[in-house]
Amino acid sequence: MMSIVGKSINKSVKKMIDITGKIKTLRSAAAQAVVKVSKPETIEAVINKTVPKGDVLEASRVAGLFAIKRTADMIPDCHPLPIEFAAVRHTVRDMEIIVEAETHTIYRTGVEVEAMHGVSIAALTIYDMLKPIDKGIEINNIKLVKKKGGKSQYSEIKNRTITAHLIVCSDSISAGTKQDSAGKAIIGKLEKSDVLIQSYRIIPDEIKIIQDNVQEIYESGTDLIILTGGTGLSARDVTPEAIRPMLDREIPGIGEAARGYGQEKTPYSMLSRSLAGLKGKTLIIALPGSTKGAAESMDALFPYALHIFKVIDAIPHE
């Protein structure tokens, strides 16, 4: 017999999709199934609660609720998630029982499969309870009716091109002793949001140099200036000190969102001094200089931060 000890016999390992990079949002879904009976007497028995196995609609409702909450136990690729709200409803119409399920969660992934699983099991429960008195029952049209939430809901439909400039603030990268990866990660994230990158520059951690570069870019006209680096606590981390005096209005929620998102992954996120604000109609954001910190901050902020330009564009010109 050939020994297989030490040999890999599983060439591909099935994995769930990694959703740790997504933000938590309110998500909802609704699904529907239709149970068709073959004779009017069946509907009468359901309405009058004279079916031998008991109250069909109530049993179906309870089964549907259980199914919604146990979806991840039955479908391998579904993530366990908190069900914040669930409802199963029935509408009796002619020779049909329409089953509807609604689900809500605040999480990183949607609840449409949960809603569809709920109506499927609710409909199957009806079938099981009615089959002794009706041999012609059918379950039809299991479908998703609507879903809401997640990145797709907050992806802005832009009526113009958003332009951006990137500034990497780092003594070591500026001196050529270290390669930039945080800036390139930010560029990749911006490109996914269809933002046009107009320039990418690397400068040392000097307040005046930072301010001069930001002012130059601002005067040239742009929507967005992102700086990466210099938001830590060392003596040379001076990006917030350089940027804050230049802002007309600080937007605290942007820095808070980046830190809050990072805090779910590492407690060290609390030490970041990321900040953002408006100078005129230009959004300026200062992000961490580490590749991971920059990338996670971009995941937290984009494309959602682009909504600000819809707000700005709606403000009447003076």
ChimeraX commands (.cxc) that place a marker at each C-alpha (Angstrom):
marker #1 position 0.00,0.00,0.00 radius 0.5
marker #1 position 1.32,3.44,-0.93 radius 0.5
marker #1 position 1.88,5.67,2.04 radius 0.5
marker #1 position 0.37,9.15,1.79 radius 0.5
marker #1 position 1.96,10.40,5.01 radius 0.5
marker #1 position 3.54,13.78,4.42 radius 0.5
marker #1 position 1.86,14.25,1.06 radius 0.5
marker #1 position -0.69,16.94,0.33 radius 0.5
marker #1 position -3.83,15.41,-1.12 radius 0.5
marker #1 position -6.03,18.52,-0.89 radius 0.5
marker #1 position -4.93,20.84,-3.66 radius 0.5
marker #1 position -7.55,23.50,-3.04 radius 0.5
marker #1 position -8.92,24.40,0.36 radius 0.5
marker #1 position -12.45,25.82,0.40 radius 0.5
marker #1 position -12.49,29.16,2.19 radius 0.5
marker #1 position -15.18,31.59,3.17 radius 0.5
marker #1 position -14.84,35.04,1.66 radius 0.5
marker #1 position -12.82,37.32,3.93 radius 0.5
marker #1 position -15.11,40.18,5.00 radius 0.5
marker #1 position -12.87,41.64,7.70 radius 0.5
marker #1 position -11.98,44.54,5.39 radius 0.5
marker #1 position -15.59,45.69,5.08 radius 0.5
marker #1 position -17.23,48.27,7.28 radius 0.5
marker #1 position -20.35,47.58,9.32 radius 0.5
marker #1 position -23.50,49.16,7.92 radius 0.5
marker #1 position -27.23,48.70,8.34 radius 0.5
marker #1 position -28.28,46.04,5.84 radius 0.5
marker #1 position -31.71,44.69,5.08 radius 0.5
marker #1 position -33.32,42.22,2.71 radius 0.5
marker #1 position -36.74,40.91,1.81 radius 0.5
marker #1 position -37.59,37.63,0.09 radius 0.5
marker #1 position -40.72,35.86,-1.06 radius 0.5
marker #1 position -42.01,32.38,-1.80 radius 0.5
marker #1 position -45.39,31.24,-3.10 radius 0.5
marker #1 position -47.16,28.06,-1.97 radius 0.5
marker #1 position -49.90,26.97,-4.38 radius 0.5
marker #1 position -52.60,24.56,-3.25 radius 0.5
marker #1 position -54.80,22.48,-5.54 radius 0.5
marker #1 position -58.24,22.94,-3.96 radius 0.5
marker #1 position -60.18,25.67,-2.14 radius 0.5
marker #1 position -60.82,23.42,0.85 radius 0.5
marker #1 position -57.12,23.55,1.70 radius 0.5
marker #1 position -57.16,27.33,2.01 radius 0.5
marker #1 position -60.33,27.15,4.11 radius 0.5
marker #1 position -58.66,24.69,6.48 radius 0.5
marker #1 position -55.63,26.97,6.82 radius 0.5
marker #1 position -57.77,30.03,7.56 radius 0.5
marker #1 position -60.06,28.17,9.95 radius 0.5
marker #1 position -57.08,26.45,11.63 radius 0.5
marker #1 position -58.59,22.99,11.11 radius 0.5
marker #1 position -55.55,21.37,9.52 radius 0.5
marker #1 position -54.81,18.16,11.49 radius 0.5
marker #1 position -51.17,19.10,12.09 radius 0.5
marker #1 position -52.10,22.42,13.68 radius 0.5
marker #1 position -51.94,26.15,12.97 radius 0.5
marker #1 position -50.15,26.21,9.62 radius 0.5
marker #1 position -49.34,29.90,9.38 radius 0.5
marker #1 position -48.03,30.19,12.94 radius 0.5
marker #1 position -45.90,27.06,12.59 radius 0.5
marker #1 position -44.57,28.40,9.29 radius 0.5
marker #1 position -43.77,31.77,10.87 radius 0.5
marker #1 position -41.83,30.20,13.72 radius 0.5
marker #1 position -39.97,27.84,11.38 radius 0.5
marker #1 position -39.06,30.75,9.13 radius 0.5
marker #1 position -37.65,32.74,12.05 radius 0.5
marker #1 position -35.56,29.77,13.16 radius 0.5
marker #1 position -34.31,29.32,9.61 radius 0.5
marker #1 position -33.27,32.96,9.30 radius 0.5
marker #1 position -31.20,32.73,12.48 radius 0.5
marker #1 position -29.64,29.37,11.56 radius 0.5
marker #1 position -28.71,30.11,7.94 radius 0.5
marker #1 position -24.96,29.94,8.55 radius 0.5
marker #1 position -25.38,26.46,10.04 radius 0.5
marker #1 position -26.91,25.17,6.82 radius 0.5
marker #1 position -25.19,27.03,3.97 radius 0.5
marker #1 position -21.38,26.66,4.09 radius 0.5
marker #1 position -20.33,30.02,2.64 radius 0.5
marker #1 position -22.72,32.11,4.74 radius 0.5
marker #1 position -21.09,34.03,7.59 radius 0.5
marker #1 position -22.63,33.87,11.06 radius 0.5
marker #1 position -24.04,37.33,11.68 radius 0.5
marker #1 position -26.24,39.11,14.20 radius 0.5
marker #1 position -29.88,39.16,13.18 radius 0.5
marker #1 position -31.13,42.46,14.60 radius 0.5
marker #1 position -34.65,42.06,13.21 radius 0.5
marker #1 position -36.58,39.29,11.48 radius 0.5
marker #1 position -40.17,38.93,10.41 radius 0.5
marker #1 position -42.11,36.28,8.51 radius 0.5
marker #1 position -45.51,37.25,7.11 radius 0.5
marker #1 position -48.21,35.43,5.14 radius 0.5
marker #1 position -50.81,36.64,2.67 radius 0.5
marker #1 position -53.55,34.25,1.61 radius 0.5
marker #1 position -54.79,35.00,-1.90 radius 0.5
marker #1 position -57.13,32.75,-3.87 radius 0.5
marker #1 position -55.29,29.40,-4.09 radius 0.5
marker #1 position -51.93,30.74,-2.93 radius 0.5
marker #1 position -50.16,31.48,0.31 radius 0.5
marker #1 position -47.52,34.14,-0.22 radius 0.5
marker #1 position -44.70,33.94,2.32 radius 0.5
marker #1 position -42.53,37.00,2.91 radius 0.5
marker #1 position -39.47,37.37,5.11 radius 0.5
marker #1 position -37.65,40.53,6.12 radius 0.5
marker #1 position -34.25,40.65,7.82 radius 0.5
marker #1 position -32.05,43.44,9.21 radius 0.5
marker #1 position -28.51,43.43,10.54 radius 0.5
marker #1 position -25.71,45.87,11.28 radius 0.5
marker #1 position -22.75,43.96,9.96 radius 0.5
marker #1 position -20.11,43.59,7.24 radius 0.5
marker #1 position -22.16,41.37,4.92 radius 0.5
marker #1 position -25.74,41.26,3.73 radius 0.5
marker #1 position -28.74,39.23,4.85 radius 0.5
marker #1 position -30.37,38.31,1.54 radius 0.5
marker #1 position -29.56,34.60,1.87 radius 0.5
marker #1 position -30.99,34.65,5.37 radius 0.5
marker #1 position -34.25,36.11,4.05 radius 0.5
marker #1 position -34.41,33.55,1.23 radius 0.5
marker #1 position -33.60,30.70,3.60 radius 0.5
marker #1 position -36.38,31.92,5.89 radius 0.5
marker #1 position -39.07,31.90,3.20 radius 0.5
marker #1 position -37.85,28.56,1.87 radius 0.5
marker #1 position -38.21,26.81,5.22 radius 0.5
marker #1 position -41.46,28.63,6.01 radius 0.5
marker #1 position -42.88,27.48,2.67 radius 0.5
marker #1 position -41.62,23.92,3.19 radius 0.5
marker #1 position -43.28,23.87,6.60 radius 0.5
marker #1 position -46.58,24.79,4.96 radius 0.5
marker #1 position -46.05,22.00,2.42 radius 0.5
marker #1 position -45.33,19.48,5.16 radius 0.5
marker #1 position -48.40,20.41,7.18 radius 0.5
marker #1 position -50.77,20.44,4.21 radius 0.5
marker #1 position -49.61,17.40,2.27 radius 0.5
marker #1 position -51.89,14.99,4.22 radius 0.5
marker #1 position -54.95,16.90,2.97 radius 0.5
marker #1 position -53.71,18.13,-0.42 radius 0.5
marker #1 position -51.45,16.12,-2.72 radius 0.5
marker #1 position -51.13,18.86,-5.33 radius 0.5
marker #1 position -49.18,21.51,-3.41 radius 0.5
marker #1 position -46.34,23.38,-5.14 radius 0.5
marker #1 position -43.69,25.76,-3.88 radius 0.5
marker #1 position -42.90,28.42,-6.50 radius 0.5
marker #1 position -41.03,31.68,-7.06 radius 0.5
marker #1 position -38.57,31.74,-4.20 radius 0.5
marker #1 position -36.83,35.03,-4.86 radius 0.5
marker #1 position -35.11,38.05,-3.39 radius 0.5
marker #1 position -37.46,41.03,-3.49 radius 0.5
marker #1 position -35.05,43.74,-2.33 radius 0.5
marker #1 position -31.81,44.33,-0.50 radius 0.5
marker #1 position -30.23,47.45,0.92 radius 0.5
marker #1 position -26.99,48.45,2.60 radius 0.5
marker #1 position -23.27,47.87,2.16 radius 0.5
marker #1 position -20.75,49.59,-0.06 radius 0.5
marker #1 position -23.00,49.57,-3.13 radius 0.5
marker #1 position -25.54,51.76,-1.37 radius 0.5
marker #1 position -22.92,54.35,-0.48 radius 0.5
marker #1 position -20.98,54.34,-3.73 radius 0.5
marker #1 position -21.52,57.79,-5.12 radius 0.5
marker #1 position -22.86,58.23,-8.64 radius 0.5
marker #1 position -20.63,61.11,-9.66 radius 0.5
marker #1 position -21.67,63.67,-12.25 radius 0.5
marker #1 position -18.06,64.80,-12.70 radius 0.5
marker #1 position -14.51,63.56,-12.25 radius 0.5
marker #1 position -13.05,63.89,-8.76 radius 0.5
marker #1 position -9.37,64.89,-8.84 radius 0.5
marker #1 position -6.79,64.13,-6.18 radius 0.5
marker #1 position -3.13,64.69,-5.30 radius 0.5
marker #1 position -1.11,62.47,-2.99 radius 0.5
marker #1 position 1.70,63.64,-0.72 radius 0.5
marker #1 position 3.94,61.16,1.10 radius 0.5
marker #1 position 5.50,62.78,4.17 radius 0.5
marker #1 position 8.59,60.82,5.21 radius 0.5
marker #1 position 12.21,61.71,5.92 radius 0.5
marker #1 position 13.45,58.22,5.07 radius 0.5
marker #1 position 11.47,57.81,1.85 radius 0.5
marker #1 position 12.42,61.34,0.77 radius 0.5
marker #1 position 16.08,60.51,1.42 radius 0.5
marker #1 position 15.81,57.34,-0.65 radius 0.5
marker #1 position 16.61,54.95,2.20 radius 0.5
marker #1 position 13.13,53.43,2.22 radius 0.5
marker #1 position 10.55,52.57,-0.44 radius 0.5
marker #1 position 7.04,53.99,-0.37 radius 0.5
marker #1 position 4.23,51.46,-0.16 radius 0.5
marker #1 position 1.58,53.37,1.80 radius 0.5
marker #1 position 1.22,55.97,-0.92 radius 0.5
marker #1 position 0.88,53.33,-3.59 radius 0.5
marker #1 position -1.77,51.55,-1.51 radius 0.5
marker #1 position -3.72,54.80,-1.29 radius 0.5
marker #1 position -3.47,55.34,-5.04 radius 0.5
marker #1 position -4.85,51.84,-5.64 radius 0.5
marker #1 position -7.82,52.52,-3.38 radius 0.5
marker #1 position -8.53,55.88,-5.05 radius 0.5
marker #1 position -8.43,54.33,-8.50 radius 0.5
marker #1 position -11.04,51.78,-7.41 radius 0.5
marker #1 position -13.26,54.74,-6.51 radius 0.5
marker #1 position -12.69,56.28,-9.98 radius 0.5
marker #1 position -10.75,59.23,-8.56 radius 0.5
marker #1 position -8.28,60.81,-10.99 radius 0.5
marker #1 position -4.76,61.01,-9.51 radius 0.5
marker #1 position -3.11,64.21,-10.75 radius 0.5
marker #1 position 0.18,64.05,-8.86 radius 0.5
marker #1 position 2.18,61.95,-6.43 radius 0.5
marker #1 position 5.07,63.51,-4.55 radius 0.5
marker #1 position 7.36,62.57,-1.67 radius 0.5
marker #1 position 8.58,65.21,0.78 radius 0.5
marker #1 position 10.39,65.23,4.14 radius 0.5
marker #1 position 8.70,65.72,7.52 radius 0.5
marker #1 position 9.03,69.50,7.69 radius 0.5
marker #1 position 6.09,71.73,8.59 radius 0.5
marker #1 position 6.95,74.48,6.11 radius 0.5
marker #1 position 7.62,72.04,3.25 radius 0.5
marker #1 position 4.33,70.27,3.93 radius 0.5
marker #1 position 2.43,73.56,4.02 radius 0.5
marker #1 position 4.10,74.90,0.88 radius 0.5
marker #1 position 3.24,71.75,-1.07 radius 0.5
marker #1 position -0.36,71.71,0.12 radius 0.5
marker #1 position -0.77,75.40,-0.68 radius 0.5
marker #1 position 0.70,74.96,-4.16 radius 0.5
marker #1 position -1.63,72.08,-4.95 radius 0.5
marker #1 position -4.60,73.92,-3.48 radius 0.5
marker #1 position -3.96,76.98,-5.62 radius 0.5
marker #1 position -3.70,74.83,-8.75 radius 0.5
marker #1 position -7.25,73.66,-8.12 radius 0.5
marker #1 position -8.19,70.15,-7.00 radius 0.5
marker #1 position -10.90,68.31,-5.09 radius 0.5
marker #1 position -8.82,66.17,-2.78 radius 0.5
marker #1 position -5.37,66.25,-1.19 radius 0.5
marker #1 position -4.33,63.16,0.76 radius 0.5
marker #1 position -1.19,63.11,2.88 radius 0.5
marker #1 position 0.23,59.91,4.30 radius 0.5
marker #1 position 2.78,59.82,7.09 radius 0.5
marker #1 position 3.65,62.04,10.03 radius 0.5
marker #1 position 0.50,61.33,12.06 radius 0.5
marker #1 position 2.25,59.38,14.81 radius 0.5
marker #1 position 3.85,60.54,18.05 radius 0.5
marker #1 position 7.55,60.91,17.28 radius 0.5
marker #1 position 9.20,64.33,17.27 radius 0.5
marker #1 position 9.32,64.29,13.46 radius 0.5
marker #1 position 5.61,63.46,13.07 radius 0.5
marker #1 position 4.33,66.95,12.29 radius 0.5
marker #1 position 1.71,66.51,9.57 radius 0.5
marker #1 position -1.28,67.40,11.82 radius 0.5
marker #1 position 0.58,70.47,13.08 radius 0.5
marker #1 position 1.23,71.53,9.49 radius 0.5
marker #1 position -2.27,70.88,8.18 radius 0.5
marker #1 position -4.58,71.98,10.98 radius 0.5
marker #1 position -3.80,75.74,10.71 radius 0.5
marker #1 position -4.48,75.60,6.97 radius 0.5
marker #1 position -8.03,74.27,7.30 radius 0.5
marker #1 position -11.08,76.49,7.11 radius 0.5
marker #1 position -13.22,73.77,8.67 radius 0.5
marker #1 position -12.04,70.60,10.37 radius 0.5
marker #1 position -14.18,67.47,9.87 radius 0.5
marker #1 position -13.56,65.39,13.02 radius 0.5
marker #1 position -15.73,62.47,11.88 radius 0.5
marker #1 position -13.30,61.48,9.14 radius 0.5
marker #1 position -10.41,60.92,11.54 radius 0.5
marker #1 position -12.77,59.27,14.02 radius 0.5
marker #1 position -14.06,56.88,11.35 radius 0.5
marker #1 position -10.53,55.87,10.36 radius 0.5
marker #1 position -9.49,55.29,13.97 radius 0.5
marker #1 position -12.71,53.47,14.84 radius 0.5
marker #1 position -12.30,51.11,11.90 radius 0.5
marker #1 position -8.68,50.45,12.80 radius 0.5
marker #1 position -9.57,49.97,16.45 radius 0.5
marker #1 position -11.51,46.83,15.55 radius 0.5
marker #1 position -8.27,45.32,14.27 radius 0.5
marker #1 position -5.62,46.72,16.61 radius 0.5
marker #1 position -5.85,48.77,19.82 radius 0.5
marker #1 position -2.84,50.80,18.61 radius 0.5
marker #1 position -5.16,52.64,16.23 radius 0.5
marker #1 position -6.04,54.99,19.09 radius 0.5
marker #1 position -2.54,56.48,18.79 radius 0.5
marker #1 position -3.09,57.77,15.26 radius 0.5
marker #1 position -3.57,61.51,14.83 radius 0.5
marker #1 position -5.31,61.35,11.45 radius 0.5
marker #1 position -7.35,64.42,10.66 radius 0.5
marker #1 position -9.30,65.99,7.81 radius 0.5
marker #1 position -11.02,69.19,6.84 radius 0.5
marker #1 position -11.88,71.65,4.12 radius 0.5
marker #1 position -9.74,74.41,2.71 radius 0.5
marker #1 position -12.11,76.26,0.47 radius 0.5
marker #1 position -13.79,73.46,-1.44 radius 0.5
marker #1 position -10.77,71.14,-1.29 radius 0.5
marker #1 position -10.90,68.18,1.08 radius 0.5
marker #1 position -7.57,67.57,2.82 radius 0.5
marker #1 position -7.01,64.27,4.65 radius 0.5
marker #1 position -3.91,63.26,6.65 radius 0.5
marker #1 position -3.54,59.49,7.08 radius 0.5
marker #1 position -1.01,57.17,8.78 radius 0.5
marker #1 position 2.25,56.39,7.04 radius 0.5
marker #1 position 2.27,52.64,7.60 radius 0.5
marker #1 position 1.04,50.61,4.66 radius 0.5
marker #1 position -1.52,48.75,6.75 radius 0.5
marker #1 position -2.70,51.89,8.52 radius 0.5
marker #1 position -3.07,53.79,5.26 radius 0.5
marker #1 position -4.87,50.94,3.49 radius 0.5
marker #1 position -7.26,50.32,6.38 radius 0.5
marker #1 position -8.00,54.03,6.67 radius 0.5
marker #1 position -8.86,54.14,2.97 radius 0.5
marker #1 position -11.15,51.12,3.42 radius 0.5
marker #1 position -12.89,52.99,6.22 radius 0.5
marker #1 position -13.30,56.25,4.31 radius 0.5
marker #1 position -13.78,55.45,0.62 radius 0.5
marker #1 position -15.95,55.68,-1.35 radius 0.5
marker #1 position -18.09,57.15,1.44 radius 0.5
marker #1 position -16.05,60.33,1.90 radius 0.5
marker #1 position -16.70,61.25,-1.74 radius 0.5
marker #1 position -20.24,62.19,-0.74 radius 0.5
marker #1 position -18.76,65.47,0.48 radius 0.5
marker #1 position -18.32,66.63,-3.11 radius 0.5
marker #1 position -22.01,66.15,-3.81 radius 0.5
marker #1 position -22.68,68.34,-0.78 radius 0.5
marker #1 position -20.09,70.92,-1.84 radius 0.5
marker #1 position -21.34,71.05,-5.42 radius 0.5
marker #1 position -24.87,71.68,-4.18 radius 0.5
marker #1 position -23.79,74.77,-2.23 radius 0.5
marker #1 position -24.69,77.90,-4.24 radius 0.5
marker #1 position -21.72,79.96,-5.42 radius 0.5
marker #1 position -21.42,83.30,-3.67 radius 0.5
marker link #1:1,2 radius 0.2
marker link #1:2,3 radius 0.2
marker link #1:3,4 radius 0.2
marker link #1:4,5 radius 0.2
marker link #1:5,6 radius 0.2
marker link #1:6,7 radius 0.2
marker link #1:7,8 radius 0.2
marker link #1:8,9 radius 0.2
marker link #1:9,10 radius 0.2
marker link #1:10,11 radius 0.2
marker link #1:11,12 radius 0.2
marker link #1:12,13 radius 0.2
marker link #1:13,14 radius 0.2
marker link #1:14,15 radius 0.2
marker link #1:15,16 radius 0.2
marker link #1:16,17 radius 0.2
marker link #1:17,18 radius 0.2
marker link #1:18,19 radius 0.2
marker link #1:19,20 radius 0.2
marker link #1:20,21 radius 0.2
marker link #1:21,22 radius 0.2
marker link #1:22,23 radius 0.2
marker link #1:23,24 radius 0.2
marker link #1:24,25 radius 0.2
marker link #1:25,26 radius 0.2
marker link #1:26,27 radius 0.2
marker link #1:27,28 radius 0.2
marker link #1:28,29 radius 0.2
marker link #1:29,30 radius 0.2
marker link #1:30,31 radius 0.2
marker link #1:31,32 radius 0.2
marker link #1:32,33 radius 0.2
marker link #1:33,34 radius 0.2
marker link #1:34,35 radius 0.2
marker link #1:35,36 radius 0.2
marker link #1:36,37 radius 0.2
marker link #1:37,38 radius 0.2
marker link #1:38,39 radius 0.2
marker link #1:39,40 radius 0.2
marker link #1:40,41 radius 0.2
marker link #1:41,42 radius 0.2
marker link #1:42,43 radius 0.2
marker link #1:43,44 radius 0.2
marker link #1:44,45 radius 0.2
marker link #1:45,46 radius 0.2
marker link #1:46,47 radius 0.2
marker link #1:47,48 radius 0.2
marker link #1:48,49 radius 0.2
marker link #1:49,50 radius 0.2
marker link #1:50,51 radius 0.2
marker link #1:51,52 radius 0.2
marker link #1:52,53 radius 0.2
marker link #1:53,54 radius 0.2
marker link #1:54,55 radius 0.2
marker link #1:55,56 radius 0.2
marker link #1:56,57 radius 0.2
marker link #1:57,58 radius 0.2
marker link #1:58,59 radius 0.2
marker link #1:59,60 radius 0.2
marker link #1:60,61 radius 0.2
marker link #1:61,62 radius 0.2
marker link #1:62,63 radius 0.2
marker link #1:63,64 radius 0.2
marker link #1:64,65 radius 0.2
marker link #1:65,66 radius 0.2
marker link #1:66,67 radius 0.2
marker link #1:67,68 radius 0.2
marker link #1:68,69 radius 0.2
marker link #1:69,70 radius 0.2
marker link #1:70,71 radius 0.2
marker link #1:71,72 radius 0.2
marker link #1:72,73 radius 0.2
marker link #1:73,74 radius 0.2
marker link #1:74,75 radius 0.2
marker link #1:75,76 radius 0.2
marker link #1:76,77 radius 0.2
marker link #1:77,78 radius 0.2
marker link #1:78,79 radius 0.2
marker link #1:79,80 radius 0.2
marker link #1:80,81 radius 0.2
marker link #1:81,82 radius 0.2
marker link #1:82,83 radius 0.2
marker link #1:83,84 radius 0.2
marker link #1:84,85 radius 0.2
marker link #1:85,86 radius 0.2
marker link #1:86,87 radius 0.2
marker link #1:87,88 radius 0.2
marker link #1:88,89 radius 0.2
marker link #1:89,90 radius 0.2
marker link #1:90,91 radius 0.2
marker link #1:91,92 radius 0.2
marker link #1:92,93 radius 0.2
marker link #1:93,94 radius 0.2
marker link #1:94,95 radius 0.2
marker link #1:95,96 radius 0.2
marker link #1:96,97 radius 0.2
marker link #1:97,98 radius 0.2
marker link #1:98,99 radius 0.2
marker link #1:99,100 radius 0.2
marker link #1:100,101 radius 0.2
marker link #1:101,102 radius 0.2
marker link #1:102,103 radius 0.2
marker link #1:103,104 radius 0.2
marker link #1:104,105 radius 0.2
marker link #1:105,106 radius 0.2
marker link #1:106,107 radius 0.2
marker link #1:107,108 radius 0.2
marker link #1:108,109 radius 0.2
marker link #1:109,110 radius 0.2
marker link #1:110,111 radius 0.2
marker link #1:111,112 radius 0.2
marker link #1:112,113 radius 0.2
marker link #1:113,114 radius 0.2
marker link #1:114,115 radius 0.2
marker link #1:115,116 radius 0.2
marker link #1:116,117 radius 0.2
marker link #1:117,118 radius 0.2
marker link #1:118,119 radius 0.2
marker link #1:119,120 radius 0.2
marker link #1:120,121 radius 0.2
marker link #1:121,122 radius 0.2
marker link #1:122,123 radius 0.2
marker link #1:123,124 radius 0.2
marker link #1:124,125 radius 0.2
marker link #1:125,126 radius 0.2
marker link #1:126,127 radius 0.2
marker link #1:127,128 radius 0.2
marker link #1:128,129 radius 0.2
marker link #1:129,130 radius 0.2
marker link #1:130,131 radius 0.2
marker link #1:131,132 radius 0.2
marker link #1:132,133 radius 0.2
marker link #1:133,134 radius 0.2
marker link #1:134,135 radius 0.2
marker link #1:135,136 radius 0.2
marker link #1:136,137 radius 0.2
marker link #1:137,138 radius 0.2
marker link #1:138,139 radius 0.2
marker link #1:139,140 radius 0.2
marker link #1:140,141 radius 0.2
marker link #1:141,142 radius 0.2
marker link #1:142,143 radius 0.2
marker link #1:143,144 radius 0.2
marker link #1:144,145 radius 0.2
marker link #1:145,146 radius 0.2
marker link #1:146,147 radius 0.2
marker link #1:147,148 radius 0.2
marker link #1:148,149 radius 0.2
marker link #1:149,150 radius 0.2
marker link #1:150,151 radius 0.2
marker link #1:151,152 radius 0.2
marker link #1:152,153 radius 0.2
marker link #1:153,154 radius 0.2
marker link #1:154,155 radius 0.2
marker link #1:155,156 radius 0.2
marker link #1:156,157 radius 0.2
marker link #1:157,158 radius 0.2
marker link #1:158,159 radius 0.2
marker link #1:159,160 radius 0.2
marker link #1:160,161 radius 0.2
marker link #1:161,162 radius 0.2
marker link #1:162,163 radius 0.2
marker link #1:163,164 radius 0.2
marker link #1:164,165 radius 0.2
marker link #1:165,166 radius 0.2
marker link #1:166,167 radius 0.2
marker link #1:167,168 radius 0.2
marker link #1:168,169 radius 0.2
marker link #1:169,170 radius 0.2
marker link #1:170,171 radius 0.2
marker link #1:171,172 radius 0.2
marker link #1:172,173 radius 0.2
marker link #1:173,174 radius 0.2
marker link #1:174,175 radius 0.2
marker link #1:175,176 radius 0.2
marker link #1:176,177 radius 0.2
marker link #1:177,178 radius 0.2
marker link #1:178,179 radius 0.2
marker link #1:179,180 radius 0.2
marker link #1:180,181 radius 0.2
marker link #1:181,182 radius 0.2
marker link #1:182,183 radius 0.2
marker link #1:183,184 radius 0.2
marker link #1:184,185 radius 0.2
marker link #1:185,186 radius 0.2
marker link #1:186,187 radius 0.2
marker link #1:187,188 radius 0.2
marker link #1:188,189 radius 0.2
marker link #1:189,190 radius 0.2
marker link #1:190,191 radius 0.2
marker link #1:191,192 radius 0.2
marker link #1:192,193 radius 0.2
marker link #1:193,194 radius 0.2
marker link #1:194,195 radius 0.2
marker link #1:195,196 radius 0.2
marker link #1:196,197 radius 0.2
marker link #1:197,198 radius 0.2
marker link #1:198,199 radius 0.2
marker link #1:199,200 radius 0.2
marker link #1:200,201 radius 0.2
marker link #1:201,202 radius 0.2
marker link #1:202,203 radius 0.2
marker link #1:203,204 radius 0.2
marker link #1:204,205 radius 0.2
marker link #1:205,206 radius 0.2
marker link #1:206,207 radius 0.2
marker link #1:207,208 radius 0.2
marker link #1:208,209 radius 0.2
marker link #1:209,210 radius 0.2
marker link #1:210,211 radius 0.2
marker link #1:211,212 radius 0.2
marker link #1:212,213 radius 0.2
marker link #1:213,214 radius 0.2
marker link #1:214,215 radius 0.2
marker link #1:215,216 radius 0.2
marker link #1:216,217 radius 0.2
marker link #1:217,218 radius 0.2
marker link #1:218,219 radius 0.2
marker link #1:219,220 radius 0.2
marker link #1:220,221 radius 0.2
marker link #1:221,222 radius 0.2
marker link #1:222,223 radius 0.2
marker link #1:223,224 radius 0.2
marker link #1:224,225 radius 0.2
marker link #1:225,226 radius 0.2
marker link #1:226,227 radius 0.2
marker link #1:227,228 radius 0.2
marker link #1:228,229 radius 0.2
marker link #1:229,230 radius 0.2
marker link #1:230,231 radius 0.2
marker link #1:231,232 radius 0.2
marker link #1:232,233 radius 0.2
marker link #1:233,234 radius 0.2
marker link #1:234,235 radius 0.2
marker link #1:235,236 radius 0.2
marker link #1:236,237 radius 0.2
marker link #1:237,238 radius 0.2
marker link #1:238,239 radius 0.2
marker link #1:239,240 radius 0.2
marker link #1:240,241 radius 0.2
marker link #1:241,242 radius 0.2
marker link #1:242,243 radius 0.2
marker link #1:243,244 radius 0.2
marker link #1:244,245 radius 0.2
marker link #1:245,246 radius 0.2
marker link #1:246,247 radius 0.2
marker link #1:247,248 radius 0.2
marker link #1:248,249 radius 0.2
marker link #1:249,250 radius 0.2
marker link #1:250,251 radius 0.2
marker link #1:251,252 radius 0.2
marker link #1:252,253 radius 0.2
marker link #1:253,254 radius 0.2
marker link #1:254,255 radius 0.2
marker link #1:255,256 radius 0.2
marker link #1:256,257 radius 0.2
marker link #1:257,258 radius 0.2
marker link #1:258,259 radius 0.2
marker link #1:259,260 radius 0.2
marker link #1:260,261 radius 0.2
marker link #1:261,262 radius 0.2
marker link #1:262,263 radius 0.2
marker link #1:263,264 radius 0.2
marker link #1:264,265 radius 0.2
marker link #1:265,266 radius 0.2
marker link #1:266,267 radius 0.2
marker link #1:267,268 radius 0.2
marker link #1:268,269 radius 0.2
marker link #1:269,270 radius 0.2
marker link #1:270,271 radius 0.2
marker link #1:271,272 radius 0.2
marker link #1:272,273 radius 0.2
marker link #1:273,274 radius 0.2
marker link #1:274,275 radius 0.2
marker link #1:275,276 radius 0.2
marker link #1:276,277 radius 0.2
marker link #1:277,278 radius 0.2
marker link #1:278,279 radius 0.2
marker link #1:279,280 radius 0.2
marker link #1:280,281 radius 0.2
marker link #1:281,282 radius 0.2
marker link #1:282,283 radius 0.2
marker link #1:283,284 radius 0.2
marker link #1:284,285 radius 0.2
marker link #1:285,286 radius 0.2
marker link #1:286,287 radius 0.2
marker link #1:287,288 radius 0.2
marker link #1:288,289 radius 0.2
marker link #1:289,290 radius 0.2
marker link #1:290,291 radius 0.2
marker link #1:291,292 radius 0.2
marker link #1:292,293 radius 0.2
marker link #1:293,294 radius 0.2
marker link #1:294,295 radius 0.2
marker link #1:295,296 radius 0.2
marker link #1:296,297 radius 0.2
marker link #1:297,298 radius 0.2
marker link #1:298,299 radius 0.2
marker link #1:299,300 radius 0.2
marker link #1:300,301 radius 0.2
marker link #1:301,302 radius 0.2
marker link #1:302,303 radius 0.2
marker link #1:303,304 radius 0.2
marker link #1:304,305 radius 0.2
marker link #1:305,306 radius 0.2
marker link #1:306,307 radius 0.2
marker link #1:307,308 radius 0.2
marker link #1:308,309 radius 0.2
marker link #1:309,310 radius 0.2
marker link #1:310,311 radius 0.2
marker link #1:311,312 radius 0.2
marker link #1:312,313 radius 0.2
marker link #1:313,314 radius 0.2
marker link #1:314,315 radius 0.2
marker link #1:315,316 radius 0.2
marker link #1:316,317 radius 0.2
marker link #1:317,318 radius 0.2
view
